């Protein structure tokens, strides 16, 4: 959020030129052609953020995702290339959202602001979480004093045009395109998108963000489809060294860092995305405290996490079998615990940071605004405290810079003045909780996808990781 201030302070006419391609601004974007099917990358390739694909056929045009990049310095890098000549909102038949993270859906209301009047398709829980995330995005911008690129009316229009689907349900969304969503195992309601084009002329499988492995929350992503010609796969953790350790080791290391800090009377700040990762971390913390393996201290939860957790409870059929059975048949809410305290008033923060040892779970996961940044200001100078990253840090975000060793951070204090904060707290990262597939899982997924695709397009990864995964797929599977 803090990195799109240039856009937020620009004049409205310039804003329109930036977003909609009015005037002389022209963008060149990669296009893949197969017969009469064109796949055009408008964002999210050789980068993480602003995922957006334009799929064109002889009769139809649809968008796959429409996100923003929280780590970009400003337009045009913050938003997809919506100004390309091939994208005319009047000719757009549909938008399909793979899941509710803002890097995949954060720019969607802009389409309605600028005149799009068609449908948007996503899973049932994704619609609830997407709306929650977009409204929270506007709320954070408002609290930090920046005008927003769209408003609540545009979010409302998005909801009114939304068509939520269940997994496995086939629907015609354009004159010659049928859509089916399948579980992606990434977050609640995340979908692998299957497009059946024409009379079987071409079939595209777009994984979005996916997890080809079991987690506490979800079963592994789907990999079997009626037909596949083109597979579009992510590569967020695509480097050769991006191999996640066994889950038992991940949890043991996480609990060890927590115990070490808490025994020193320190506090642990865990910046987390509100959707998916936060719920996973809450279950782990509660389980280890109940087993006596983690010191019992208050766990303070602030941000959109509580609302997102409630939505998880409302859609148990989308969770892993064990959690689903607890909610449906045992009347147990696995996301509630005697150790958890929901922070509803920002005025409570001072008492928390001045109190005893504690664990603080707060949004945002990349320290780009939200309550996590306020806790960070208080806790960063004290070496007895710890900061644990449990999610991917997009290049350019404050979280990524701190993870890479940034020793001082300039932030605006409560009086509106710029202040430099020393990062003396211990900074650690535990990657094994990720909702993304690691390199080994991505390559295994490509091998496992049935039927075997004719071609694979690799995206959603830093350039070196995208190229590394693409090279490996070419070498291993031709």
JOTA-V498900 format. One line per field, one symbol per residue. phi: phi as a letter, one per 30 degrees, with the letter a starting at -180 (. if undefined). psi: psi as a letter, one per 40 degrees, with the letter a starting at -180 (. if undefined). burial: # if it has 24 or more other C-alpha atoms within 12 Angstrom, else .. Layout:
# JOTA-V498900
phi->???
psi->???
burial->???
This chain:
# JOTA-V498900
phi->.dccdeddcddddddddddcidjcdbccbdbccbicccccdcljbhackhdabcccbdcbbbcciacbcdcddlddddbdddcdddccddcddabccdacdddcbdcedddddcjdbccbcadddddddddeddddedddedddicdcdbbdddddddddcdbdbddidcbdcaebbccbcbdcidbeidbdcccccidieabcccdhdbbcadbdcbddddbcbdbbcbccbdbeccdeddcddeeddddddedddddeddddicccccdbedcjdddddddddddddddicbedbdccbbjddddddddeddbddccdeddeddddcchccdccaddcbdccbedddddddcddeacccbdcdchciidedddeedcedcdddbccdbbdcdejddedddedjecbbcbdddcicdbccdccddcbbcdddedcddeddddddeddebddddabccbhaeeddeddddddddddch
psi->deefddddeiiddddddddefhaehhihihhhhhbehhhhheiehfihifhhhhhhadeihihhigaiheeieaieddiigeeidehhddehdihhhdieideeededdddddeeheaihhiiddddddddddddddddddddefhiieiadddddddddeighiihehhhheidfhhhhiiheeciheihhhhhhhagedihhhhdahihgiiiddiiiiiehidihdhhhiifdgeideghhiidddddddddddddddddefiihhghiidhcddddddddddddddeeehhhiihhhiaedddddddddegdeeiidddddddddefhheeiieehhhhehdeedddddeaaiihhhiiieefgaiddddddddddeheeiihhheihhiheiddddddeehdihhihadeeihihhhgeihhihheeeieiiaddddddddddhhihidihhhafiidddddddddddddde.
burial->########......#######.....#.#.......#####################..#############.###########.####..#######################.##########################..#.#######.######.#######...#.##.#######################...########################.#############..#.#......#.###.###.##..#########################....####################.######..##..#.....#####.#####.....#..##..###########################.#################.##.....#.#.........#.#####################.###.#..############.######.##.....
